[in-house]
Structures are given as structure tokens and as C-alpha cells.
């Protein structure tokens, strides 16, 4: 497919998607989210891809939804087109792990996109925020829901109500990002993490993603039961046999990803 707003590459078993609207700081318009969905779809259905990295530019992961596109929209426009849920679903529903490699601004929908990913690795230049209040709107792609779950109510309220930005170190302290790395190392670190994930058994990696996400959607008892069922299922995999044999034979495992 010929993409206009993103760049799509493969690095061994890792799918790399670079948001590419530099003049608008990667503002997220419909075309970009559609293309992102199509690229994720391609990687999801490709057995040779085990993990995905989404990144932006040095200056911006994404500075939010495209304000120039939204400026003229009325209630009826966004309601009828089901603005946001229509084409953002693909990001949420991707079953393979996605790492957001964030440098520069991750604001509004950009912060929400990062939070839809499974791991956020931040450059020391990253700045996160939900500044929608300044535009007379509120976060609409999960900011008021995922941010409190990630960093707690106090900081989430602070960010959403004041529109202030949080730097990478604060984001790491607050639990939004898993690691902060020097900006020049960002892509290498994210690709290395994705490469490691992609080297493991793909079905097991997918089971882990599904199980951790279950923690957000269920009680502890239900989550533990879900984990146990999936844990038992893993014992049916060829990769389980290989992983344990490799350990006992003191050699590296050669997973077949099935
Ligand atoms: N939409 C459209 N264009 C943008 C956006 C945006 N969100 N952000 C920046 N740009 C454009 C600017 O208009 C400018 O264009 P031009 O050169 O043609 O004037 C160019 O990018 C560079 O931006 P600046 O000159 O402003 O760069 P600065 O370094 O001075 O400032 C900032 C950078 C602080 C990031 C600033 O651009 C800014 O505040 N941007 C808007 C941030 C914002 O409010 N984001 C929230 C948007 S609303 C939202 O995301 C709702 C989410 C709903 C769900 C998601 C659905 C897709």
C-alpha cells in the first residue's frame, strides 16, 4: 500500500511505523489514523512480525488531533462520522505488542495514542499532556480514562484541567512510561525491546498482552482465573516444549512461534 501520512518498514521480525506529517507535528487526521490502522492490520496478519513500534519525529510523536480539520466540525458532524471510535478501534484491537517510542510532544490524541500502545519508551525530550481544555473541548480518545489508570487521579486531573505538560522524567516517575533514554538512542532502544519481544513465542507474547490487559477490565479474582486458563493453554504449545527443553539442555531456545 502507498502511504501518505506514515512510513512503514520491517526490521527483521519488527514492524516499524513512523508517523509522518512533520509540518503539522504529526497531527492526527482521519487519513493518518486510517493508514495507521491499515499498517497495523498488515503486521497483525503477518506471521513474520512479532512486535510493532510506532514512533514520530524528533520534535513530535504527535501534537494531537488535527485542529484545522476539527475547527469547522459541529456536533452532528462528529456524531454521524463517529469521530474517533470509527478508525481508532484497530489500534486498540491489535493483538501483537506495540511499543510507542516517544520523542518531543505527545499531546491530546498523541498522548492518547501512546497510551493505547502496550509500552511507552520515552526520549528525554518527550513531553506529555492533555491540553484539550485550552481548545474548549476535552480528551476524546481515552485521556480521561487511561491517564488516571496509568498515573492516578491527582496527576491526571492536574494535566487534564490545567493543560500543563509533563516531562519524560515526571512521566516515568508517575508510571506512564517504562523507560527514559537519551533522544539519540530512542529508536534503537525501542527496536531492541521489540526485537527481544519478537524473539519469544508469538502466541505466548499475545497471551501475556491479553492477560495484562485483563487486569484493567476485571476484578482480581476474574483476572487470576483468566490468567490461569491461559497459563494452562500455554502448555499445549510447541514453543513451551522448546523453551523448557532449551533451558534444560543449556542452549538458546529456537521458537517456532506456534
Ligand atoms: N493540529 C493541527 N496542526 C498542528 C497541531 C494540531 N494539533 N499542532 C501543531 N500544529 C501545526 C501548527 O499549526 C504549525 O503549523 P504552521 O507551521 O502551518 O503554522 C506547526 O504544526 C508547528 O506548530 P507550532 O508552530 O505551534 O510549534 P511550536 O513549537 O511553537 O509549538 C506545540 C508546539 C506546543 C505542540 C503547539 O503546536 C501546540 O500547542 N499544538 C496543539 C496541541 C494541542 O492542543 N493538542 C490537542 C489537540 S485536540 C485533541 O487531540 C483531541 C483528541 C481527540 C481524539 C483524537 C482524535 C484524532
Boltz pocket constraint, residues with backbone or C-beta under 6 A from the ligand:
constraints:
  - pocket:
      binder: B
      contacts: [[A, 22], [A, 23], [A, 24], [A, 25], [A, 27], [A, 28], [A, 29], [A, 63], [A, 64], [A, 65], [A, 66], [A, 67], [A, 68], [A, 84], [A, 105], [A, 107], [A, 108], [A, 109], [A, 110], [A, 112], [A, 131], [A, 132], [A, 135], [A, 138], [A, 139], [A, 140], [A, 141]]
      max_distance: 6.0
